[in-house]
Amino acid sequence: MALASMLAAPLAHASPGFTLGANVAGTSASGYGKSSDFGFSAGYRFNPNVGLEVGYESLMGYEMTLLSASVLGRYRIADHLHLLGRLGVAHWTESPTGAHNATGTDPLIGVGLSYAITKAMSVRTEYQFVSNTSGKLGANLDTLMLGINYAF
């Protein structure tokens, strides 16, 4: 029911088309400390409320890279302000000098807020969680991001 209302809600500031984004982030993994990160994203909105997004994150403190693919849902909660929900997968690779020297694919979920500065440009903050379901990651990843996106 909630998904149906999300898909049907009108949204004046997000028309179908491509998106590009960049972010800075901080990640925490239990037992491994914290990491300062940066990343990029590219996506396509099928309609104002649903799109696909791929992302790249460099988790510098863990010597790890993360590639993700997810469905991104958007719901207008106020003029220019949107609730975000994400469900996807993350493929991560730890460098040879990292703690585990491993690679794997695990589920990713996220929730956040987006504020439209203009029709094409928005800022967003998002919390993402990568679950260690593969058992190879060593710990779950909790990431808080701040980014800017451009739609065209």
Chimera marker file (.cmm) of the C-alpha trace (Angstrom):
<marker_set name="trace">
<marker id="1" x="0.000" y="0.000" z="0.000" r="1" g="1" b="0" radius="0.5"/>
<marker id="2" x="2.762" y="2.470" z="0.945" r="1" g="1" b="0" radius="0.5"/>
<marker id="3" x="4.663" y="1.557" z="-2.219" r="1" g="1" b="0" radius="0.5"/>
<marker id="4" x="1.571" y="2.213" z="-4.326" r="1" g="1" b="0" radius="0.5"/>
<marker id="5" x="1.132" y="5.666" z="-2.794" r="1" g="1" b="0" radius="0.5"/>
<marker id="6" x="4.833" y="6.417" z="-3.364" r="1" g="1" b="0" radius="0.5"/>
<marker id="7" x="4.516" y="5.533" z="-7.040" r="1" g="1" b="0" radius="0.5"/>
<marker id="8" x="1.376" y="7.613" z="-7.473" r="1" g="1" b="0" radius="0.5"/>
<marker id="9" x="2.428" y="10.766" z="-5.577" r="1" g="1" b="0" radius="0.5"/>
<marker id="10" x="3.001" y="13.823" z="-7.758" r="1" g="1" b="0" radius="0.5"/>
<marker id="11" x="6.450" y="15.415" z="-7.716" r="1" g="1" b="0" radius="0.5"/>
<marker id="12" x="7.087" y="18.674" z="-9.537" r="1" g="1" b="0" radius="0.5"/>
<marker id="13" x="10.874" y="18.762" z="-9.252" r="1" g="1" b="0" radius="0.5"/>
<marker id="14" x="11.880" y="15.367" z="-10.649" r="1" g="1" b="0" radius="0.5"/>
<marker id="15" x="10.995" y="14.417" z="-14.186" r="1" g="1" b="0" radius="0.5"/>
<marker id="16" x="12.130" y="11.238" z="-15.935" r="1" g="1" b="0" radius="0.5"/>
<marker id="17" x="15.707" y="11.251" z="-17.174" r="1" g="1" b="0" radius="0.5"/>
<marker id="18" x="19.324" y="10.721" z="-16.212" r="1" g="1" b="0" radius="0.5"/>
<marker id="19" x="21.012" y="11.799" z="-12.973" r="1" g="1" b="0" radius="0.5"/>
<marker id="20" x="24.628" y="12.266" z="-11.863" r="1" g="1" b="0" radius="0.5"/>
<marker id="21" x="25.838" y="12.786" z="-8.324" r="1" g="1" b="0" radius="0.5"/>
<marker id="22" x="28.828" y="13.104" z="-6.022" r="1" g="1" b="0" radius="0.5"/>
<marker id="23" x="29.084" y="12.668" z="-2.262" r="1" g="1" b="0" radius="0.5"/>
<marker id="24" x="31.292" y="12.656" z="0.790" r="1" g="1" b="0" radius="0.5"/>
<marker id="25" x="30.594" y="10.152" z="3.524" r="1" g="1" b="0" radius="0.5"/>
<marker id="26" x="31.646" y="8.558" z="6.757" r="1" g="1" b="0" radius="0.5"/>
<marker id="27" x="31.440" y="4.803" z="7.299" r="1" g="1" b="0" radius="0.5"/>
<marker id="28" x="31.590" y="2.795" z="10.503" r="1" g="1" b="0" radius="0.5"/>
<marker id="29" x="32.169" y="-0.959" z="10.806" r="1" g="1" b="0" radius="0.5"/>
<marker id="30" x="32.032" y="-2.619" z="14.229" r="1" g="1" b="0" radius="0.5"/>
<marker id="31" x="35.552" y="-3.555" z="15.322" r="1" g="1" b="0" radius="0.5"/>
<marker id="32" x="37.218" y="-1.786" z="12.379" r="1" g="1" b="0" radius="0.5"/>
<marker id="33" x="36.861" y="1.891" z="13.273" r="1" g="1" b="0" radius="0.5"/>
<marker id="34" x="35.680" y="4.629" z="10.940" r="1" g="1" b="0" radius="0.5"/>
<marker id="35" x="36.435" y="5.644" z="7.370" r="1" g="1" b="0" radius="0.5"/>
<marker id="36" x="36.198" y="8.890" z="5.415" r="1" g="1" b="0" radius="0.5"/>
<marker id="37" x="34.754" y="8.190" z="1.983" r="1" g="1" b="0" radius="0.5"/>
<marker id="38" x="33.831" y="9.775" z="-1.325" r="1" g="1" b="0" radius="0.5"/>
<marker id="39" x="31.696" y="8.532" z="-4.163" r="1" g="1" b="0" radius="0.5"/>
<marker id="40" x="29.858" y="9.091" z="-7.409" r="1" g="1" b="0" radius="0.5"/>
<marker id="41" x="26.510" y="7.937" z="-8.766" r="1" g="1" b="0" radius="0.5"/>
<marker id="42" x="24.638" y="7.750" z="-12.050" r="1" g="1" b="0" radius="0.5"/>
<marker id="43" x="21.033" y="6.836" z="-12.523" r="1" g="1" b="0" radius="0.5"/>
<marker id="44" x="17.867" y="6.955" z="-14.529" r="1" g="1" b="0" radius="0.5"/>
<marker id="45" x="14.424" y="8.026" z="-13.251" r="1" g="1" b="0" radius="0.5"/>
<marker id="46" x="11.616" y="6.121" z="-14.950" r="1" g="1" b="0" radius="0.5"/>
<marker id="47" x="9.077" y="8.503" z="-13.466" r="1" g="1" b="0" radius="0.5"/>
<marker id="48" x="9.222" y="11.181" z="-10.763" r="1" g="1" b="0" radius="0.5"/>
<marker id="49" x="9.145" y="8.555" z="-8.002" r="1" g="1" b="0" radius="0.5"/>
<marker id="50" x="11.165" y="5.508" z="-9.116" r="1" g="1" b="0" radius="0.5"/>
<marker id="51" x="14.568" y="5.060" z="-10.672" r="1" g="1" b="0" radius="0.5"/>
<marker id="52" x="17.658" y="2.910" z="-10.829" r="1" g="1" b="0" radius="0.5"/>
<marker id="53" x="21.026" y="4.096" z="-9.566" r="1" g="1" b="0" radius="0.5"/>
<marker id="54" x="24.569" y="2.730" z="-9.719" r="1" g="1" b="0" radius="0.5"/>
<marker id="55" x="27.272" y="4.020" z="-7.443" r="1" g="1" b="0" radius="0.5"/>
<marker id="56" x="30.980" y="3.910" z="-6.696" r="1" g="1" b="0" radius="0.5"/>
<marker id="57" x="32.356" y="4.536" z="-3.197" r="1" g="1" b="0" radius="0.5"/>
<marker id="58" x="35.979" y="4.665" z="-2.084" r="1" g="1" b="0" radius="0.5"/>
<marker id="59" x="36.170" y="3.709" z="1.591" r="1" g="1" b="0" radius="0.5"/>
<marker id="60" x="39.654" y="5.066" z="2.207" r="1" g="1" b="0" radius="0.5"/>
<marker id="61" x="39.945" y="4.046" z="5.870" r="1" g="1" b="0" radius="0.5"/>
<marker id="62" x="39.247" y="0.401" z="5.005" r="1" g="1" b="0" radius="0.5"/>
<marker id="63" x="41.195" y="0.329" z="1.712" r="1" g="1" b="0" radius="0.5"/>
<marker id="64" x="37.980" y="-0.822" z="0.051" r="1" g="1" b="0" radius="0.5"/>
<marker id="65" x="35.890" y="0.079" z="-2.976" r="1" g="1" b="0" radius="0.5"/>
<marker id="66" x="32.182" y="-0.519" z="-3.252" r="1" g="1" b="0" radius="0.5"/>
<marker id="67" x="30.078" y="-0.710" z="-6.434" r="1" g="1" b="0" radius="0.5"/>
<marker id="68" x="26.321" y="-0.672" z="-5.953" r="1" g="1" b="0" radius="0.5"/>
<marker id="69" x="23.143" y="-1.054" z="-7.980" r="1" g="1" b="0" radius="0.5"/>
<marker id="70" x="19.792" y="-0.189" z="-6.449" r="1" g="1" b="0" radius="0.5"/>
<marker id="71" x="16.203" y="0.847" z="-6.961" r="1" g="1" b="0" radius="0.5"/>
<marker id="72" x="15.686" y="4.355" z="-5.577" r="1" g="1" b="0" radius="0.5"/>
<marker id="73" x="12.208" y="5.432" z="-4.520" r="1" g="1" b="0" radius="0.5"/>
<marker id="74" x="11.263" y="9.091" z="-3.931" r="1" g="1" b="0" radius="0.5"/>
<marker id="75" x="8.237" y="10.480" z="-2.104" r="1" g="1" b="0" radius="0.5"/>
<marker id="76" x="7.383" y="14.185" z="-1.887" r="1" g="1" b="0" radius="0.5"/>
<marker id="77" x="6.832" y="15.154" z="1.760" r="1" g="1" b="0" radius="0.5"/>
<marker id="78" x="6.919" y="18.954" z="1.307" r="1" g="1" b="0" radius="0.5"/>
<marker id="79" x="7.615" y="21.485" z="-1.418" r="1" g="1" b="0" radius="0.5"/>
<marker id="80" x="11.152" y="20.707" z="-2.675" r="1" g="1" b="0" radius="0.5"/>
<marker id="81" x="11.685" y="18.021" z="0.038" r="1" g="1" b="0" radius="0.5"/>
<marker id="82" x="11.593" y="14.293" z="-0.715" r="1" g="1" b="0" radius="0.5"/>
<marker id="83" x="11.964" y="11.122" z="1.301" r="1" g="1" b="0" radius="0.5"/>
<marker id="84" x="14.307" y="8.570" z="-0.310" r="1" g="1" b="0" radius="0.5"/>
<marker id="85" x="14.274" y="4.782" z="0.016" r="1" g="1" b="0" radius="0.5"/>
<marker id="86" x="16.856" y="2.463" z="-1.525" r="1" g="1" b="0" radius="0.5"/>
<marker id="87" x="17.088" y="-1.318" z="-1.984" r="1" g="1" b="0" radius="0.5"/>
<marker id="88" x="19.908" y="-3.002" z="-3.864" r="1" g="1" b="0" radius="0.5"/>
<marker id="89" x="23.200" y="-4.862" z="-3.776" r="1" g="1" b="0" radius="0.5"/>
<marker id="90" x="26.761" y="-3.770" z="-3.094" r="1" g="1" b="0" radius="0.5"/>
<marker id="91" x="29.808" y="-5.485" z="-4.563" r="1" g="1" b="0" radius="0.5"/>
<marker id="92" x="32.879" y="-4.633" z="-2.501" r="1" g="1" b="0" radius="0.5"/>
<marker id="93" x="36.586" y="-5.298" z="-2.939" r="1" g="1" b="0" radius="0.5"/>
<marker id="94" x="39.186" y="-4.902" z="-0.232" r="1" g="1" b="0" radius="0.5"/>
<marker id="95" x="42.713" y="-4.068" z="-1.373" r="1" g="1" b="0" radius="0.5"/>
<marker id="96" x="45.566" y="-6.564" z="-0.889" r="1" g="1" b="0" radius="0.5"/>
<marker id="97" x="46.882" y="-4.495" z="2.045" r="1" g="1" b="0" radius="0.5"/>
<marker id="98" x="43.486" y="-4.439" z="3.753" r="1" g="1" b="0" radius="0.5"/>
<marker id="99" x="42.531" y="-6.540" z="6.770" r="1" g="1" b="0" radius="0.5"/>
<marker id="100" x="40.812" y="-9.348" z="4.837" r="1" g="1" b="0" radius="0.5"/>
<marker id="101" x="41.979" y="-9.135" z="1.185" r="1" g="1" b="0" radius="0.5"/>
<marker id="102" x="38.517" y="-10.247" z="0.108" r="1" g="1" b="0" radius="0.5"/>
<marker id="103" x="35.657" y="-9.505" z="-2.244" r="1" g="1" b="0" radius="0.5"/>
<marker id="104" x="31.926" y="-10.134" z="-2.014" r="1" g="1" b="0" radius="0.5"/>
<marker id="105" x="28.382" y="-9.033" z="-2.772" r="1" g="1" b="0" radius="0.5"/>
<marker id="106" x="25.912" y="-8.141" z="-0.030" r="1" g="1" b="0" radius="0.5"/>
<marker id="107" x="22.467" y="-6.483" z="0.272" r="1" g="1" b="0" radius="0.5"/>
<marker id="108" x="22.231" y="-2.704" z="0.612" r="1" g="1" b="0" radius="0.5"/>
<marker id="109" x="19.367" y="-0.640" z="2.015" r="1" g="1" b="0" radius="0.5"/>
<marker id="110" x="19.151" y="3.093" z="2.521" r="1" g="1" b="0" radius="0.5"/>
<marker id="111" x="16.928" y="5.938" z="3.616" r="1" g="1" b="0" radius="0.5"/>
<marker id="112" x="17.408" y="9.668" z="3.233" r="1" g="1" b="0" radius="0.5"/>
<marker id="113" x="16.156" y="13.124" z="2.363" r="1" g="1" b="0" radius="0.5"/>
<marker id="114" x="16.601" y="15.153" z="-0.805" r="1" g="1" b="0" radius="0.5"/>
<marker id="115" x="16.063" y="18.897" z="-1.153" r="1" g="1" b="0" radius="0.5"/>
<marker id="116" x="15.574" y="20.366" z="-4.651" r="1" g="1" b="0" radius="0.5"/>
<marker id="117" x="17.565" y="23.605" z="-4.997" r="1" g="1" b="0" radius="0.5"/>
<marker id="118" x="16.437" y="23.996" z="-8.612" r="1" g="1" b="0" radius="0.5"/>
<marker id="119" x="14.480" y="21.772" z="-10.978" r="1" g="1" b="0" radius="0.5"/>
<marker id="120" x="17.749" y="20.067" z="-11.998" r="1" g="1" b="0" radius="0.5"/>
<marker id="121" x="19.920" y="20.264" z="-8.861" r="1" g="1" b="0" radius="0.5"/>
<marker id="122" x="19.364" y="18.787" z="-5.408" r="1" g="1" b="0" radius="0.5"/>
<marker id="123" x="21.282" y="18.057" z="-2.230" r="1" g="1" b="0" radius="0.5"/>
<marker id="124" x="20.731" y="14.869" z="-0.301" r="1" g="1" b="0" radius="0.5"/>
<marker id="125" x="21.685" y="13.190" z="2.909" r="1" g="1" b="0" radius="0.5"/>
<marker id="126" x="21.356" y="9.450" z="3.178" r="1" g="1" b="0" radius="0.5"/>
<marker id="127" x="22.036" y="6.588" z="5.554" r="1" g="1" b="0" radius="0.5"/>
<marker id="128" x="23.074" y="3.318" z="3.875" r="1" g="1" b="0" radius="0.5"/>
<marker id="129" x="23.476" y="-0.091" z="5.473" r="1" g="1" b="0" radius="0.5"/>
<marker id="130" x="25.394" y="-2.956" z="3.846" r="1" g="1" b="0" radius="0.5"/>
<marker id="131" x="24.654" y="-6.247" z="5.610" r="1" g="1" b="0" radius="0.5"/>
<marker id="132" x="27.418" y="-8.827" z="6.008" r="1" g="1" b="0" radius="0.5"/>
<marker id="133" x="25.207" y="-11.681" z="4.792" r="1" g="1" b="0" radius="0.5"/>
<marker id="134" x="28.040" y="-13.173" z="2.717" r="1" g="1" b="0" radius="0.5"/>
<marker id="135" x="30.133" y="-13.589" z="5.878" r="1" g="1" b="0" radius="0.5"/>
<marker id="136" x="33.168" y="-12.280" z="3.973" r="1" g="1" b="0" radius="0.5"/>
<marker id="137" x="32.909" y="-8.594" z="4.861" r="1" g="1" b="0" radius="0.5"/>
<marker id="138" x="33.910" y="-8.946" z="8.514" r="1" g="1" b="0" radius="0.5"/>
<marker id="139" x="31.243" y="-6.490" z="9.744" r="1" g="1" b="0" radius="0.5"/>
<marker id="140" x="28.172" y="-4.590" z="8.604" r="1" g="1" b="0" radius="0.5"/>
<marker id="141" x="28.832" y="-1.172" z="7.047" r="1" g="1" b="0" radius="0.5"/>
<marker id="142" x="26.915" y="1.880" z="8.314" r="1" g="1" b="0" radius="0.5"/>
<marker id="143" x="27.403" y="4.930" z="6.078" r="1" g="1" b="0" radius="0.5"/>
<marker id="144" x="26.142" y="8.502" z="6.374" r="1" g="1" b="0" radius="0.5"/>
<marker id="145" x="26.402" y="10.502" z="3.120" r="1" g="1" b="0" radius="0.5"/>
<marker id="146" x="26.033" y="14.116" z="2.046" r="1" g="1" b="0" radius="0.5"/>
<marker id="147" x="25.832" y="14.707" z="-1.691" r="1" g="1" b="0" radius="0.5"/>
<marker id="148" x="24.708" y="16.795" z="-4.615" r="1" g="1" b="0" radius="0.5"/>
<marker id="149" x="22.785" y="15.475" z="-7.634" r="1" g="1" b="0" radius="0.5"/>
<marker id="150" x="22.066" y="16.852" z="-11.071" r="1" g="1" b="0" radius="0.5"/>
<marker id="151" x="19.157" y="15.667" z="-13.247" r="1" g="1" b="0" radius="0.5"/>
<marker id="152" x="19.082" y="16.155" z="-17.011" r="1" g="1" b="0" radius="0.5"/>
<link id1="1" id2="2" r="1" g="1" b="0" radius="0.2"/>
<link id1="2" id2="3" r="1" g="1" b="0" radius="0.2"/>
<link id1="3" id2="4" r="1" g="1" b="0" radius="0.2"/>
<link id1="4" id2="5" r="1" g="1" b="0" radius="0.2"/>
<link id1="5" id2="6" r="1" g="1" b="0" radius="0.2"/>
<link id1="6" id2="7" r="1" g="1" b="0" radius="0.2"/>
<link id1="7" id2="8" r="1" g="1" b="0" radius="0.2"/>
<link id1="8" id2="9" r="1" g="1" b="0" radius="0.2"/>
<link id1="9" id2="10" r="1" g="1" b="0" radius="0.2"/>
<link id1="10" id2="11" r="1" g="1" b="0" radius="0.2"/>
<link id1="11" id2="12" r="1" g="1" b="0" radius="0.2"/>
<link id1="12" id2="13" r="1" g="1" b="0" radius="0.2"/>
<link id1="13" id2="14" r="1" g="1" b="0" radius="0.2"/>
<link id1="14" id2="15" r="1" g="1" b="0" radius="0.2"/>
<link id1="15" id2="16" r="1" g="1" b="0" radius="0.2"/>
<link id1="16" id2="17" r="1" g="1" b="0" radius="0.2"/>
<link id1="17" id2="18" r="1" g="1" b="0" radius="0.2"/>
<link id1="18" id2="19" r="1" g="1" b="0" radius="0.2"/>
<link id1="19" id2="20" r="1" g="1" b="0" radius="0.2"/>
<link id1="20" id2="21" r="1" g="1" b="0" radius="0.2"/>
<link id1="21" id2="22" r="1" g="1" b="0" radius="0.2"/>
<link id1="22" id2="23" r="1" g="1" b="0" radius="0.2"/>
<link id1="23" id2="24" r="1" g="1" b="0" radius="0.2"/>
<link id1="24" id2="25" r="1" g="1" b="0" radius="0.2"/>
<link id1="25" id2="26" r="1" g="1" b="0" radius="0.2"/>
<link id1="26" id2="27" r="1" g="1" b="0" radius="0.2"/>
<link id1="27" id2="28" r="1" g="1" b="0" radius="0.2"/>
<link id1="28" id2="29" r="1" g="1" b="0" radius="0.2"/>
<link id1="29" id2="30" r="1" g="1" b="0" radius="0.2"/>
<link id1="30" id2="31" r="1" g="1" b="0" radius="0.2"/>
<link id1="31" id2="32" r="1" g="1" b="0" radius="0.2"/>
<link id1="32" id2="33" r="1" g="1" b="0" radius="0.2"/>
<link id1="33" id2="34" r="1" g="1" b="0" radius="0.2"/>
<link id1="34" id2="35" r="1" g="1" b="0" radius="0.2"/>
<link id1="35" id2="36" r="1" g="1" b="0" radius="0.2"/>
<link id1="36" id2="37" r="1" g="1" b="0" radius="0.2"/>
<link id1="37" id2="38" r="1" g="1" b="0" radius="0.2"/>
<link id1="38" id2="39" r="1" g="1" b="0" radius="0.2"/>
<link id1="39" id2="40" r="1" g="1" b="0" radius="0.2"/>
<link id1="40" id2="41" r="1" g="1" b="0" radius="0.2"/>
<link id1="41" id2="42" r="1" g="1" b="0" radius="0.2"/>
<link id1="42" id2="43" r="1" g="1" b="0" radius="0.2"/>
<link id1="43" id2="44" r="1" g="1" b="0" radius="0.2"/>
<link id1="44" id2="45" r="1" g="1" b="0" radius="0.2"/>
<link id1="45" id2="46" r="1" g="1" b="0" radius="0.2"/>
<link id1="46" id2="47" r="1" g="1" b="0" radius="0.2"/>
<link id1="47" id2="48" r="1" g="1" b="0" radius="0.2"/>
<link id1="48" id2="49" r="1" g="1" b="0" radius="0.2"/>
<link id1="49" id2="50" r="1" g="1" b="0" radius="0.2"/>
<link id1="50" id2="51" r="1" g="1" b="0" radius="0.2"/>
<link id1="51" id2="52" r="1" g="1" b="0" radius="0.2"/>
<link id1="52" id2="53" r="1" g="1" b="0" radius="0.2"/>
<link id1="53" id2="54" r="1" g="1" b="0" radius="0.2"/>
<link id1="54" id2="55" r="1" g="1" b="0" radius="0.2"/>
<link id1="55" id2="56" r="1" g="1" b="0" radius="0.2"/>
<link id1="56" id2="57" r="1" g="1" b="0" radius="0.2"/>
<link id1="57" id2="58" r="1" g="1" b="0" radius="0.2"/>
<link id1="58" id2="59" r="1" g="1" b="0" radius="0.2"/>
<link id1="59" id2="60" r="1" g="1" b="0" radius="0.2"/>
<link id1="60" id2="61" r="1" g="1" b="0" radius="0.2"/>
<link id1="61" id2="62" r="1" g="1" b="0" radius="0.2"/>
<link id1="62" id2="63" r="1" g="1" b="0" radius="0.2"/>
<link id1="63" id2="64" r="1" g="1" b="0" radius="0.2"/>
<link id1="64" id2="65" r="1" g="1" b="0" radius="0.2"/>
<link id1="65" id2="66" r="1" g="1" b="0" radius="0.2"/>
<link id1="66" id2="67" r="1" g="1" b="0" radius="0.2"/>
<link id1="67" id2="68" r="1" g="1" b="0" radius="0.2"/>
<link id1="68" id2="69" r="1" g="1" b="0" radius="0.2"/>
<link id1="69" id2="70" r="1" g="1" b="0" radius="0.2"/>
<link id1="70" id2="71" r="1" g="1" b="0" radius="0.2"/>
<link id1="71" id2="72" r="1" g="1" b="0" radius="0.2"/>
<link id1="72" id2="73" r="1" g="1" b="0" radius="0.2"/>
<link id1="73" id2="74" r="1" g="1" b="0" radius="0.2"/>
<link id1="74" id2="75" r="1" g="1" b="0" radius="0.2"/>
<link id1="75" id2="76" r="1" g="1" b="0" radius="0.2"/>
<link id1="76" id2="77" r="1" g="1" b="0" radius="0.2"/>
<link id1="77" id2="78" r="1" g="1" b="0" radius="0.2"/>
<link id1="78" id2="79" r="1" g="1" b="0" radius="0.2"/>
<link id1="79" id2="80" r="1" g="1" b="0" radius="0.2"/>
<link id1="80" id2="81" r="1" g="1" b="0" radius="0.2"/>
<link id1="81" id2="82" r="1" g="1" b="0" radius="0.2"/>
<link id1="82" id2="83" r="1" g="1" b="0" radius="0.2"/>
<link id1="83" id2="84" r="1" g="1" b="0" radius="0.2"/>
<link id1="84" id2="85" r="1" g="1" b="0" radius="0.2"/>
<link id1="85" id2="86" r="1" g="1" b="0" radius="0.2"/>
<link id1="86" id2="87" r="1" g="1" b="0" radius="0.2"/>
<link id1="87" id2="88" r="1" g="1" b="0" radius="0.2"/>
<link id1="88" id2="89" r="1" g="1" b="0" radius="0.2"/>
<link id1="89" id2="90" r="1" g="1" b="0" radius="0.2"/>
<link id1="90" id2="91" r="1" g="1" b="0" radius="0.2"/>
<link id1="91" id2="92" r="1" g="1" b="0" radius="0.2"/>
<link id1="92" id2="93" r="1" g="1" b="0" radius="0.2"/>
<link id1="93" id2="94" r="1" g="1" b="0" radius="0.2"/>
<link id1="94" id2="95" r="1" g="1" b="0" radius="0.2"/>
<link id1="95" id2="96" r="1" g="1" b="0" radius="0.2"/>
<link id1="96" id2="97" r="1" g="1" b="0" radius="0.2"/>
<link id1="97" id2="98" r="1" g="1" b="0" radius="0.2"/>
<link id1="98" id2="99" r="1" g="1" b="0" radius="0.2"/>
<link id1="99" id2="100" r="1" g="1" b="0" radius="0.2"/>
<link id1="100" id2="101" r="1" g="1" b="0" radius="0.2"/>
<link id1="101" id2="102" r="1" g="1" b="0" radius="0.2"/>
<link id1="102" id2="103" r="1" g="1" b="0" radius="0.2"/>
<link id1="103" id2="104" r="1" g="1" b="0" radius="0.2"/>
<link id1="104" id2="105" r="1" g="1" b="0" radius="0.2"/>
<link id1="105" id2="106" r="1" g="1" b="0" radius="0.2"/>
<link id1="106" id2="107" r="1" g="1" b="0" radius="0.2"/>
<link id1="107" id2="108" r="1" g="1" b="0" radius="0.2"/>
<link id1="108" id2="109" r="1" g="1" b="0" radius="0.2"/>
<link id1="109" id2="110" r="1" g="1" b="0" radius="0.2"/>
<link id1="110" id2="111" r="1" g="1" b="0" radius="0.2"/>
<link id1="111" id2="112" r="1" g="1" b="0" radius="0.2"/>
<link id1="112" id2="113" r="1" g="1" b="0" radius="0.2"/>
<link id1="113" id2="114" r="1" g="1" b="0" radius="0.2"/>
<link id1="114" id2="115" r="1" g="1" b="0" radius="0.2"/>
<link id1="115" id2="116" r="1" g="1" b="0" radius="0.2"/>
<link id1="116" id2="117" r="1" g="1" b="0" radius="0.2"/>
<link id1="117" id2="118" r="1" g="1" b="0" radius="0.2"/>
<link id1="118" id2="119" r="1" g="1" b="0" radius="0.2"/>
<link id1="119" id2="120" r="1" g="1" b="0" radius="0.2"/>
<link id1="120" id2="121" r="1" g="1" b="0" radius="0.2"/>
<link id1="121" id2="122" r="1" g="1" b="0" radius="0.2"/>
<link id1="122" id2="123" r="1" g="1" b="0" radius="0.2"/>
<link id1="123" id2="124" r="1" g="1" b="0" radius="0.2"/>
<link id1="124" id2="125" r="1" g="1" b="0" radius="0.2"/>
<link id1="125" id2="126" r="1" g="1" b="0" radius="0.2"/>
<link id1="126" id2="127" r="1" g="1" b="0" radius="0.2"/>
<link id1="127" id2="128" r="1" g="1" b="0" radius="0.2"/>
<link id1="128" id2="129" r="1" g="1" b="0" radius="0.2"/>
<link id1="129" id2="130" r="1" g="1" b="0" radius="0.2"/>
<link id1="130" id2="131" r="1" g="1" b="0" radius="0.2"/>
<link id1="131" id2="132" r="1" g="1" b="0" radius="0.2"/>
<link id1="132" id2="133" r="1" g="1" b="0" radius="0.2"/>
<link id1="133" id2="134" r="1" g="1" b="0" radius="0.2"/>
<link id1="134" id2="135" r="1" g="1" b="0" radius="0.2"/>
<link id1="135" id2="136" r="1" g="1" b="0" radius="0.2"/>
<link id1="136" id2="137" r="1" g="1" b="0" radius="0.2"/>
<link id1="137" id2="138" r="1" g="1" b="0" radius="0.2"/>
<link id1="138" id2="139" r="1" g="1" b="0" radius="0.2"/>
<link id1="139" id2="140" r="1" g="1" b="0" radius="0.2"/>
<link id1="140" id2="141" r="1" g="1" b="0" radius="0.2"/>
<link id1="141" id2="142" r="1" g="1" b="0" radius="0.2"/>
<link id1="142" id2="143" r="1" g="1" b="0" radius="0.2"/>
<link id1="143" id2="144" r="1" g="1" b="0" radius="0.2"/>
<link id1="144" id2="145" r="1" g="1" b="0" radius="0.2"/>
<link id1="145" id2="146" r="1" g="1" b="0" radius="0.2"/>
<link id1="146" id2="147" r="1" g="1" b="0" radius="0.2"/>
<link id1="147" id2="148" r="1" g="1" b="0" radius="0.2"/>
<link id1="148" id2="149" r="1" g="1" b="0" radius="0.2"/>
<link id1="149" id2="150" r="1" g="1" b="0" radius="0.2"/>
<link id1="150" id2="151" r="1" g="1" b="0" radius="0.2"/>
<link id1="151" id2="152" r="1" g="1" b="0" radius="0.2"/>
</marker_set>
